[in-house]
Amino acid sequence: MKNAHYLVKQRHHFLTGKAGPDFPQEDMECNYSNRAKAEHLTALGKQSLGLAGWEVHGPESEDKKKVLRECAAIIYS
């Protein structure tokens, strides 16, 4: 769950142009017009930042499905 909570912070920082939450908060790109934005990301990049959902493929255990549902609830709430 720790990673899901981190992802929520990271997504916010990316969308606002701030440095990642685990970097010094110099926020040098906040007002930079050519910084990367969500529309520049690939589908995988969007999934990695919690900007697009994902699907579980294959025969996953019930425990793993439960964890994935809990993470999704944190990320997409």
ChimeraX attribute file (.defattr): number of C-alpha atoms within 10 A of each C-alpha:
attribute: neighborCount
match mode: 1-to-1
recipient: residues
	/A:1	13
	/A:2	7
	/A:3	10
	/A:4	18
	/A:5	12
	/A:6	14
	/A:7	19
	/A:8	17
	/A:9	16
	/A:10	19
	/A:11	21
	/A:12	15
	/A:13	17
	/A:14	19
	/A:15	14
	/A:16	14
	/A:17	19
	/A:18	20
	/A:19	17
	/A:20	17
	/A:21	15
	/A:22	9
	/A:23	9
	/A:24	9
	/A:25	11
	/A:26	10
	/A:27	15
	/A:28	10
	/A:29	15
	/A:30	15
	/A:31	11
	/A:32	10
	/A:33	9
	/A:34	7
	/A:35	11
	/A:36	13
	/A:37	12
	/A:38	14
	/A:39	8
	/A:40	10
	/A:41	14
	/A:42	10
	/A:43	13
	/A:44	13
	/A:45	13
	/A:46	17
	/A:47	13
	/A:48	15
	/A:49	20
	/A:50	19
	/A:51	18
	/A:52	12
	/A:53	14
	/A:54	13
	/A:55	6
	/A:56	9
	/A:57	6
	/A:58	6
	/A:59	7
	/A:60	10
	/A:61	8
	/A:62	9
	/A:63	9
	/A:64	11
	/A:65	13
	/A:66	12
	/A:67	12
	/A:68	17
	/A:69	12
	/A:70	13
	/A:71	18
	/A:72	16
	/A:73	11
	/A:74	14
	/A:75	21
	/A:76	12
	/A:77	7
